[in-house]
Amino acid sequence: MRIKVCGMTIPEQVTTLDEMGVDLAGFIFYPKSPRYIGNKISPEKMKQVKGRIAKVGVFVNMPYEELMRTVESYRLDMVQLHGDENPVFCEKVANYVTVIKAFRLSDNDPIEWMVRSFHDASDMFMFDTLGAGYGGTGKKFDWNVLKKATIDKIFFLSGGIEPDDEEKLKEFAKERVAQKLFAVDINSKFEISAGVKDMVRVRKFVEGLRG
């Protein structure tokens, strides 16, 4: 199972993630986020981060031209659109870079209806917890809401995943809907402070999920 660690703000920690086999690192380009990297990692520093780890930029309603300049200057491999971006916008971005469209879900949302118009406009989906404002909430996502859905697109599972969830995730991976599960996304539950990861916790999670 692939693993994405989001909210990275320290280049050295990204290098450590790469060394422990984490597949993707997320960088938040939303100024209102406490993990906003605009004043923490410059494009020049980002280019110095080597390794196989994929760099994912997280954006919320950023204008197209600005977003594309950011993708280019930071040499991002993917973008995660976490705002109110419509299918036309997603498709326009997806012509140039891999797009993950995020959906924030509550218990009774019509998931298949919500994602339908984005199916051809994005490359992957992400399912997260509904909360006030944008971005991750840190609240636990009830994976059960996905079990009855038919999702014909590879997706990320997010929303308050925490240490000791490894066995629960392995069980979820056996569900029919999880045939399209691409990766799990972890963030705030593995931090010392906003944007600073507890690498011991992360390593234990990686080993537990893959062990």
ZADO-110685 format. One record per residue: residue in three letters; x negated, y, z negated of N, C-alpha, C, O in turn. Coordinates in steps of 0.2 Angstrom, whole numbers, always signed. Layout:
BEGIN
<"ala"; <X; Y; Z>; <X; Y; Z>; <X; Y; Z>; <X; Y; Z>>
...
This chain:
BEGIN
<"met"; <-4; -6; +0>; <+0; +0; +0>; <-4; +6; +0>; <-9; +7; -4>>
<"arg"; <-3; +11; +5>; <-7; +17; +5>; <-5; +22; -1>; <+0; +21; -4>>
<"ile"; <-10; +26; -3>; <-9; +30; -8>; <-11; +37; -6>; <-16; +39; -3>>
<"lys"; <-7; +42; -8>; <-8; +49; -7>; <-8; +53; -13>; <-4; +52; -17>>
<"val"; <-14; +57; -15>; <-14; +61; -21>; <-13; +68; -19>; <-17; +71; -15>>
<"cys"; <-8; +71; -21>; <-6; +78; -19>; <-8; +83; -24>; <-10; +81; -30>>
<"gly"; <-9; +89; -22>; <-10; +95; -26>; <-18; +95; -28>; <-19; +98; -33>>
<"met"; <-22; +93; -23>; <-29; +94; -24>; <-32; +101; -24>; <-29; +105; -19>>
<"thr"; <-36; +103; -28>; <-39; +110; -28>; <-47; +110; -29>; <-50; +115; -29>>
<"ile"; <-50; +104; -30>; <-57; +103; -31>; <-60; +99; -26>; <-58; +93; -26>>
<"pro"; <-64; +101; -22>; <-67; +97; -16>; <-71; +91; -19>; <-70; +85; -16>>
<"glu"; <-74; +91; -25>; <-78; +86; -27>; <-73; +80; -29>; <-75; +74; -29>>
<"gln"; <-67; +82; -32>; <-62; +76; -33>; <-60; +73; -27>; <-58; +67; -27>>
<"val"; <-59; +77; -22>; <-57; +74; -15>; <-62; +69; -13>; <-60; +63; -11>>
<"thr"; <-68; +70; -14>; <-74; +66; -12>; <-73; +59; -16>; <-74; +54; -14>>
<"thr"; <-72; +60; -23>; <-71; +54; -27>; <-65; +50; -25>; <-66; +44; -25>>
<"leu"; <-60; +53; -23>; <-54; +49; -21>; <-56; +45; -15>; <-54; +39; -14>>
<"asp"; <-59; +48; -10>; <-61; +45; -4>; <-66; +38; -6>; <-65; +33; -3>>
<"glu"; <-70; +39; -11>; <-74; +34; -13>; <-71; +28; -16>; <-73; +22; -16>>
<"met"; <-65; +30; -19>; <-61; +25; -23>; <-56; +22; -18>; <-52; +17; -20>>
<"gly"; <-56; +24; -12>; <-51; +21; -7>; <-44; +24; -6>; <-40; +21; -3>>
<"val"; <-43; +30; -9>; <-37; +33; -8>; <-36; +35; -1>; <-41; +38; +2>>
<"asp"; <-31; +35; +2>; <-30; +36; +9>; <-29; +43; +11>; <-31; +45; +17>>
<"leu"; <-25; +47; +7>; <-23; +54; +9>; <-24; +58; +3>; <-22; +56; -2>>
<"ala"; <-26; +64; +5>; <-26; +70; +0>; <-22; +75; +2>; <-22; +78; +8>>
<"gly"; <-17; +78; -3>; <-13; +83; -1>; <-15; +90; -4>; <-18; +90; -9>>
<"phe"; <-15; +95; +0>; <-17; +102; -1>; <-11; +107; +0>; <-8; +107; +5>>
<"ile"; <-9; +110; -6>; <-3; +114; -6>; <-4; +121; -3>; <-8; +125; -7>>
<"phe"; <-1; +123; +2>; <-2; +130; +5>; <+5; +134; +3>; <+7; +138; +8>>
<"tyr"; <+8; +133; -2>; <+14; +137; -4>; <+12; +142; -10>; <+10; +139; -16>>
<"pro"; <+11; +148; -9>; <+8; +153; -14>; <+12; +152; -21>; <+8; +154; -26>>
<"lys"; <+18; +150; -21>; <+21; +150; -28>; <+20; +144; -32>; <+22; +143; -38>>
<"ser"; <+16; +139; -29>; <+14; +133; -32>; <+8; +134; -37>; <+3; +138; -35>>
<"pro"; <+8; +132; -43>; <+2; +132; -47>; <-4; +128; -44>; <-10; +129; -47>>
<"arg"; <-3; +124; -39>; <-8; +121; -36>; <-10; +123; -29>; <-13; +120; -25>>
<"tyr"; <-8; +130; -28>; <-9; +133; -21>; <-17; +134; -20>; <-21; +136; -25>>
<"ile"; <-19; +131; -15>; <-26; +131; -14>; <-29; +137; -10>; <-35; +137; -9>>
<"gly"; <-25; +142; -8>; <-27; +147; -4>; <-33; +151; -7>; <-37; +154; -4>>
<"asn"; <-33; +151; -14>; <-38; +155; -17>; <-43; +150; -21>; <-47; +153; -25>>
<"lys"; <-42; +144; -19>; <-47; +139; -23>; <-51; +135; -18>; <-57; +134; -20>>
<"ile"; <-49; +134; -12>; <-53; +130; -7>; <-53; +134; -1>; <-48; +135; +2>>
<"ser"; <-59; +137; +1>; <-59; +140; +8>; <-59; +135; +14>; <-61; +129; +13>>
<"pro"; <-58; +138; +20>; <-58; +133; +25>; <-66; +130; +26>; <-66; +125; +28>>
<"glu"; <-71; +134; +24>; <-77; +132; +25>; <-79; +126; +20>; <-82; +121; +22>>
<"lys"; <-76; +127; +14>; <-77; +122; +9>; <-73; +115; +11>; <-76; +110; +10>>
<"met"; <-68; +116; +14>; <-64; +111; +16>; <-67; +107; +21>; <-67; +100; +22>>
<"lys"; <-71; +110; +26>; <-74; +107; +31>; <-80; +103; +29>; <-83; +98; +32>>
<"gln"; <-82; +104; +23>; <-88; +101; +20>; <-86; +94; +16>; <-90; +90; +15>>
<"val"; <-79; +93; +16>; <-77; +87; +13>; <-77; +82; +18>; <-73; +82; +23>>
<"lys"; <-81; +77; +17>; <-82; +71; +22>; <-79; +65; +19>; <-75; +65; +14>>
<"gly"; <-79; +60; +24>; <-76; +54; +22>; <-70; +52; +26>; <-69; +56; +31>>
<"arg"; <-67; +47; +25>; <-61; +44; +29>; <-54; +47; +27>; <-49; +46; +30>>
<"ile"; <-54; +50; +21>; <-48; +52; +18>; <-44; +57; +23>; <-48; +62; +25>>
<"ala"; <-38; +56; +24>; <-34; +61; +28>; <-32; +67; +24>; <-30; +66; +18>>
<"lys"; <-32; +73; +27>; <-31; +79; +24>; <-24; +81; +26>; <-22; +82; +32>>
<"val"; <-19; +82; +21>; <-12; +83; +22>; <-11; +90; +19>; <-12; +91; +13>>
<"gly"; <-9; +95; +24>; <-7; +102; +21>; <+1; +102; +20>; <+5; +99; +24>>
<"val"; <+3; +104; +14>; <+10; +105; +12>; <+12; +112; +12>; <+9; +116; +10>>
<"phe"; <+17; +113; +16>; <+20; +119; +18>; <+27; +120; +16>; <+31; +115; +17>>
<"val"; <+29; +126; +15>; <+36; +128; +13>; <+38; +134; +17>; <+36; +139; +15>>
<"asn"; <+42; +133; +23>; <+45; +138; +27>; <+39; +143; +29>; <+41; +149; +30>>
<"met"; <+33; +141; +30>; <+28; +145; +33>; <+30; +147; +41>; <+31; +142; +44>>
<"pro"; <+29; +153; +43>; <+30; +154; +50>; <+25; +150; +55>; <+20; +148; +53>>
<"tyr"; <+28; +148; +60>; <+24; +143; +65>; <+17; +145; +66>; <+13; +141; +65>>
<"glu"; <+16; +152; +68>; <+9; +154; +70>; <+5; +153; +64>; <-1; +151; +65>>
<"glu"; <+7; +156; +59>; <+3; +155; +53>; <+1; +148; +51>; <-5; +146; +49>>
<"leu"; <+6; +144; +51>; <+5; +137; +50>; <+0; +134; +54>; <-5; +130; +52>>
<"met"; <+0; +135; +61>; <-4; +132; +65>; <-11; +135; +65>; <-16; +131; +66>>
<"arg"; <-12; +141; +63>; <-19; +144; +61>; <-22; +140; +55>; <-28; +139; +55>>
<"thr"; <-18; +139; +50>; <-20; +135; +44>; <-22; +128; +46>; <-27; +126; +44>>
<"val"; <-18; +125; +50>; <-20; +118; +52>; <-27; +118; +55>; <-31; +114; +54>>
<"glu"; <-28; +123; +60>; <-34; +123; +63>; <-40; +125; +59>; <-45; +122; +59>>
<"ser"; <-39; +130; +55>; <-45; +133; +51>; <-47; +128; +45>; <-53; +127; +44>>
<"tyr"; <-42; +124; +43>; <-43; +119; +38>; <-44; +112; +40>; <-46; +107; +37>>
<"arg"; <-44; +111; +47>; <-44; +105; +50>; <-40; +99; +47>; <-43; +94; +45>>
<"leu"; <-34; +101; +46>; <-29; +96; +43>; <-27; +91; +48>; <-27; +92; +54>>
<"asp"; <-26; +85; +45>; <-24; +79; +49>; <-17; +78; +50>; <-14; +75; +55>>
<"met"; <-13; +81; +45>; <-6; +80; +45>; <-3; +86; +41>; <-7; +90; +37>>
<"val"; <+3; +88; +42>; <+7; +93; +39>; <+13; +90; +35>; <+16; +85; +38>>
<"gln"; <+14; +92; +29>; <+20; +90; +26>; <+25; +96; +25>; <+23; +101; +22>>
<"leu"; <+31; +96; +28>; <+35; +101; +28>; <+40; +100; +23>; <+45; +96; +23>>
<"his"; <+40; +104; +17>; <+44; +103; +11>; <+49; +108; +10>; <+52; +109; +5>>
<"gly"; <+51; +113; +15>; <+56; +118; +14>; <+62; +116; +18>; <+64; +111; +19>>
<"asp"; <+65; +122; +21>; <+71; +121; +25>; <+70; +121; +33>; <+74; +123; +37>>
<"glu"; <+64; +119; +35>; <+62; +118; +42>; <+67; +114; +46>; <+69; +109; +43>>
<"asn"; <+70; +117; +51>; <+75; +113; +55>; <+71; +108; +60>; <+65; +108; +61>>
<"pro"; <+75; +104; +63>; <+72; +99; +68>; <+68; +102; +74>; <+63; +99; +76>>
<"val"; <+70; +108; +76>; <+67; +111; +82>; <+60; +113; +80>; <+55; +112; +83>>
<"phe"; <+60; +116; +74>; <+53; +118; +71>; <+48; +112; +70>; <+43; +112; +72>>
<"cys"; <+51; +107; +67>; <+47; +101; +66>; <+44; +98; +72>; <+38; +96; +72>>
<"glu"; <+49; +98; +77>; <+46; +95; +83>; <+41; +99; +87>; <+36; +97; +90>>
<"lys"; <+42; +106; +86>; <+37; +110; +89>; <+30; +109; +85>; <+25; +109; +89>>
<"val"; <+30; +109; +79>; <+24; +107; +75>; <+21; +100; +77>; <+15; +99; +78>>
<"ala"; <+26; +95; +78>; <+24; +88; +79>; <+20; +88; +86>; <+17; +82; +87>>
<"asn"; <+21; +92; +90>; <+18; +92; +97>; <+10; +93; +96>; <+7; +91; +101>>
<"tyr"; <+8; +95; +90>; <+1; +97; +89>; <-2; +93; +83>; <-8; +91; +83>>
<"val"; <+2; +91; +79>; <-1; +88; +73>; <+4; +83; +70>; <+10; +84; +71>>
<"thr"; <+2; +78; +66>; <+7; +73; +63>; <+11; +77; +58>; <+9; +80; +54>>
<"val"; <+18; +76; +58>; <+22; +79; +54>; <+26; +74; +49>; <+29; +69; +51>>
<"ile"; <+26; +76; +42>; <+29; +72; +37>; <+35; +77; +35>; <+33; +83; +32>>
<"lys"; <+41; +75; +36>; <+47; +80; +34>; <+49; +77; +27>; <+51; +71; +26>>
<"ala"; <+49; +81; +22>; <+51; +79; +15>; <+59; +81; +14>; <+61; +86; +16>>
<"phe"; <+62; +76; +11>; <+69; +77; +9>; <+69; +76; +1>; <+67; +71; -2>>
<"arg"; <+73; +81; -2>; <+74; +81; -9>; <+81; +78; -11>; <+86; +81; -9>>
<"leu"; <+81; +72; -14>; <+87; +69; -15>; <+90; +69; -22>; <+86; +69; -27>>
<"ser"; <+97; +69; -22>; <+100; +68; -28>; <+104; +61; -27>; <+103; +57; -22>>
<"asp"; <+107; +59; -33>; <+110; +52; -33>; <+115; +50; -27>; <+114; +44; -25>>
<"asn"; <+119; +55; -25>; <+124; +53; -20>; <+123; +56; -13>; <+128; +56; -10>>
<"asp"; <+117; +58; -12>; <+116; +61; -5>; <+117; +56; +1>; <+115; +50; +0>>
<"pro"; <+120; +58; +6>; <+121; +54; +12>; <+114; +53; +16>; <+113; +57; +21>>
<"ile"; <+110; +49; +14>; <+103; +49; +16>; <+102; +48; +24>; <+99; +52; +27>>
<"glu"; <+106; +43; +26>; <+105; +42; +34>; <+108; +48; +38>; <+105; +49; +43>>
<"trp"; <+113; +52; +35>; <+115; +58; +39>; <+110; +63; +38>; <+109; +67; +43>>
<"met"; <+107; +64; +32>; <+102; +69; +31>; <+96; +69; +36>; <+94; +74; +38>>
<"val"; <+94; +63; +37>; <+88; +62; +41>; <+89; +61; +48>; <+84; +62; +52>>
<"arg"; <+95; +60; +50>; <+96; +58; +57>; <+94; +63; +62>; <+90; +61; +67>>
<"ser"; <+95; +69; +61>; <+93; +74; +66>; <+85; +75; +66>; <+82; +79; +71>>
<"phe"; <+82; +73; +61>; <+74; +74; +61>; <+71; +67; +63>; <+65; +67; +64>>
<"his"; <+75; +62; +65>; <+71; +56; +67>; <+66; +57; +73>; <+61; +54; +72>>
<"asp"; <+68; +60; +78>; <+64; +61; +84>; <+60; +67; +83>; <+55; +69; +88>>
<"ala"; <+61; +71; +78>; <+57; +78; +77>; <+51; +78; +73>; <+48; +82; +72>>
<"ser"; <+51; +72; +69>; <+45; +71; +65>; <+42; +64; +65>; <+45; +60; +68>>
<"asp"; <+36; +63; +62>; <+33; +57; +63>; <+34; +52; +57>; <+34; +46; +58>>
<"met"; <+35; +55; +51>; <+36; +52; +45>; <+41; +56; +41>; <+42; +62; +41>>
<"phe"; <+44; +52; +36>; <+48; +55; +31>; <+45; +55; +24>; <+41; +51; +23>>
<"met"; <+47; +59; +19>; <+45; +59; +12>; <+52; +60; +8>; <+56; +64; +9>>
<"phe"; <+53; +55; +3>; <+58; +56; -1>; <+56; +58; -8>; <+52; +54; -11>>
<"asp"; <+59; +63; -11>; <+57; +66; -17>; <+63; +68; -21>; <+69; +67; -19>>
<"thr"; <+62; +70; -27>; <+68; +72; -32>; <+70; +79; -30>; <+66; +84; -29>>
<"leu"; <+77; +80; -30>; <+80; +86; -30>; <+78; +90; -36>; <+79; +88; -42>>
<"gly"; <+76; +97; -35>; <+75; +101; -41>; <+76; +108; -39>; <+77; +110; -33>>
<"ala"; <+76; +113; -44>; <+76; +120; -42>; <+70; +122; -38>; <+65; +120; -40>>
<"gly"; <+71; +126; -33>; <+66; +129; -29>; <+63; +123; -24>; <+66; +118; -23>>
<"tyr"; <+57; +124; -22>; <+54; +120; -17>; <+48; +116; -21>; <+45; +118; -26>>
<"gly"; <+45; +111; -17>; <+40; +107; -19>; <+42; +102; -24>; <+48; +101; -26>>
<"gly"; <+37; +98; -27>; <+38; +93; -31>; <+41; +95; -38>; <+39; +101; -40>>
<"thr"; <+44; +91; -41>; <+47; +93; -48>; <+44; +90; -54>; <+44; +92; -59>>
<"gly"; <+40; +84; -52>; <+38; +80; -57>; <+43; +75; -61>; <+41; +71; -65>>
<"lys"; <+49; +76; -59>; <+55; +72; -61>; <+55; +65; -58>; <+53; +65; -52>>
<"lys"; <+57; +61; -62>; <+57; +54; -59>; <+62; +53; -54>; <+68; +55; -54>>
<"phe"; <+60; +50; -48>; <+65; +49; -43>; <+68; +42; -43>; <+64; +37; -44>>
<"asp"; <+74; +41; -43>; <+78; +35; -43>; <+77; +31; -37>; <+81; +33; -32>>
<"trp"; <+73; +27; -36>; <+71; +23; -30>; <+77; +19; -28>; <+78; +18; -22>>
<"asn"; <+82; +18; -32>; <+88; +14; -31>; <+92; +17; -25>; <+96; +14; -22>>
<"val"; <+92; +24; -25>; <+96; +27; -20>; <+94; +26; -13>; <+98; +26; -8>>
<"leu"; <+88; +23; -12>; <+86; +21; -5>; <+88; +14; -3>; <+88; +12; +2>>
<"lys"; <+89; +10; -8>; <+90; +3; -7>; <+95; +1; -2>; <+95; -4; +2>>
<"lys"; <+101; +5; -2>; <+106; +3; +2>; <+106; +7; +9>; <+110; +6; +13>>
<"ala"; <+101; +11; +10>; <+100; +15; +16>; <+97; +11; +21>; <+92; +7; +20>>
<"thr"; <+98; +13; +27>; <+94; +10; +33>; <+90; +16; +36>; <+92; +21; +38>>
<"ile"; <+83; +15; +35>; <+79; +20; +36>; <+74; +18; +42>; <+70; +14; +40>>
<"asp"; <+75; +20; +48>; <+71; +17; +53>; <+65; +22; +55>; <+64; +24; +61>>
<"lys"; <+62; +24; +50>; <+56; +28; +51>; <+51; +27; +45>; <+54; +27; +39>>
<"ile"; <+45; +27; +46>; <+40; +26; +40>; <+40; +32; +36>; <+41; +37; +38>>
<"phe"; <+40; +30; +29>; <+41; +35; +24>; <+36; +35; +18>; <+33; +30; +17>>
<"phe"; <+36; +40; +15>; <+32; +41; +8>; <+37; +41; +3>; <+43; +43; +3>>
<"leu"; <+35; +38; -3>; <+39; +38; -9>; <+36; +42; -14>; <+30; +41; -16>>
<"ser"; <+39; +47; -16>; <+37; +52; -21>; <+41; +53; -27>; <+46; +49; -27>>
<"gly"; <+40; +58; -31>; <+45; +60; -36>; <+43; +57; -43>; <+46; +52; -45>>
<"gly"; <+38; +60; -46>; <+37; +58; -53>; <+34; +52; -54>; <+34; +49; -60>>
<"ile"; <+31; +49; -49>; <+27; +42; -50>; <+22; +43; -55>; <+18; +48; -55>>
<"glu"; <+21; +39; -60>; <+17; +40; -66>; <+13; +34; -67>; <+14; +28; -64>>
<"pro"; <+8; +34; -71>; <+4; +29; -74>; <+8; +23; -76>; <+13; +24; -80>>
<"asp"; <+6; +17; -75>; <+10; +11; -77>; <+16; +10; -72>; <+20; +5; -74>>
<"asp"; <+17; +13; -67>; <+22; +12; -62>; <+20; +7; -57>; <+24; +5; -52>>
<"glu"; <+14; +4; -57>; <+12; +0; -52>; <+16; -6; -51>; <+18; -8; -45>>
<"glu"; <+18; -10; -56>; <+22; -16; -55>; <+29; -14; -53>; <+32; -18; -48>>
<"lys"; <+32; -9; -55>; <+38; -7; -52>; <+38; -5; -45>; <+43; -7; -41>>
<"leu"; <+33; -2; -43>; <+32; +0; -35>; <+31; -7; -31>; <+33; -7; -26>>
<"lys"; <+27; -12; -34>; <+26; -18; -31>; <+33; -22; -30>; <+34; -25; -25>>
<"glu"; <+37; -21; -35>; <+44; -24; -34>; <+48; -20; -29>; <+52; -23; -25>>
<"phe"; <+48; -14; -29>; <+51; -10; -24>; <+49; -12; -17>; <+53; -12; -12>>
<"ala"; <+43; -13; -16>; <+40; -15; -10>; <+43; -21; -7>; <+42; -22; -1>>
<"lys"; <+46; -25; -11>; <+49; -31; -8>; <+56; -30; -6>; <+59; -34; -3>>
<"glu"; <+59; -24; -7>; <+66; -22; -5>; <+66; -22; +3>; <+61; -20; +6>>
<"arg"; <+72; -23; +6>; <+72; -22; +13>; <+70; -15; +16>; <+67; -15; +21>>
<"val"; <+73; -10; +12>; <+71; -3; +15>; <+64; -2; +15>; <+61; +2; +18>>
<"ala"; <+60; -5; +10>; <+53; -4; +10>; <+49; -7; +15>; <+43; -6; +15>>
<"gln"; <+52; -10; +20>; <+48; -12; +26>; <+45; -6; +30>; <+40; -7; +33>>
<"lys"; <+48; +0; +29>; <+46; +6; +32>; <+41; +10; +27>; <+40; +16; +29>>
<"leu"; <+40; +7; +21>; <+36; +11; +16>; <+29; +12; +18>; <+26; +7; +19>>
<"phe"; <+27; +18; +20>; <+20; +19; +22>; <+15; +21; +16>; <+10; +18; +17>>
<"ala"; <+17; +24; +11>; <+13; +26; +6>; <+17; +29; +0>; <+23; +31; +1>>
<"val"; <+14; +29; -6>; <+16; +32; -12>; <+12; +38; -13>; <+6; +39; -11>>
<"asp"; <+16; +43; -16>; <+13; +50; -17>; <+13; +52; -24>; <+18; +52; -28>>
<"ile"; <+7; +53; -27>; <+6; +54; -34>; <+4; +61; -35>; <+0; +64; -31>>
<"asn"; <+5; +65; -41>; <+3; +71; -42>; <+3; +73; -49>; <-2; +71; -53>>
<"ser"; <+8; +76; -52>; <+7; +80; -58>; <+6; +75; -64>; <+4; +77; -69>>
<"lys"; <+9; +69; -64>; <+8; +64; -69>; <+1; +61; -70>; <+0; +58; -75>>
<"phe"; <-3; +63; -65>; <-10; +61; -66>; <-15; +67; -66>; <-21; +67; -64>>
<"glu"; <-13; +72; -70>; <-17; +78; -71>; <-19; +80; -78>; <-15; +78; -83>>
<"ile"; <-25; +83; -78>; <-27; +86; -84>; <-24; +93; -85>; <-21; +95; -90>>
<"ser"; <-24; +97; -79>; <-20; +103; -79>; <-18; +104; -71>; <-20; +100; -67>>
<"ala"; <-14; +109; -70>; <-12; +109; -63>; <-18; +110; -58>; <-22; +114; -58>>
<"gly"; <-18; +105; -53>; <-23; +104; -48>; <-29; +101; -50>; <-34; +100; -46>>
<"val"; <-30; +99; -57>; <-36; +95; -59>; <-34; +88; -61>; <-30; +87; -66>>
<"lys"; <-36; +83; -57>; <-34; +77; -58>; <-38; +73; -64>; <-43; +74; -65>>
<"asp"; <-34; +69; -67>; <-37; +64; -72>; <-40; +58; -68>; <-36; +53; -67>>
<"met"; <-46; +58; -66>; <-48; +53; -61>; <-48; +46; -64>; <-48; +41; -60>>
<"val"; <-49; +45; -71>; <-48; +39; -74>; <-41; +36; -73>; <-41; +30; -71>>
<"arg"; <-36; +40; -74>; <-29; +38; -73>; <-28; +36; -66>; <-25; +31; -64>>
<"val"; <-31; +40; -61>; <-30; +39; -54>; <-33; +32; -52>; <-30; +28; -49>>
<"arg"; <-39; +31; -54>; <-43; +25; -53>; <-39; +19; -55>; <-38; +14; -52>>
<"lys"; <-36; +19; -61>; <-33; +14; -64>; <-26; +12; -60>; <-25; +6; -59>>
<"phe"; <-23; +18; -58>; <-17; +17; -54>; <-19; +13; -47>; <-15; +9; -45>>
<"val"; <-24; +16; -44>; <-26; +13; -37>; <-28; +5; -38>; <-25; +1; -34>>
<"glu"; <-31; +4; -43>; <-33; -3; -44>; <-27; -8; -46>; <-27; -13; -44>>
<"gly"; <-23; -5; -50>; <-17; -8; -52>; <-12; -10; -46>; <-9; -15; -46>>
<"leu"; <-11; -5; -42>; <-7; -5; -36>; <-9; -10; -31>; <-5; -14; -28>>
<"arg"; <-16; -11; -31>; <-19; -15; -26>; <-21; -21; -28>; <-24; -26; -25>>
<"gly"; <-21; -22; -35>; <-24; -28; -38>; <-19; -34; -38>; <-20; -39; -40>>
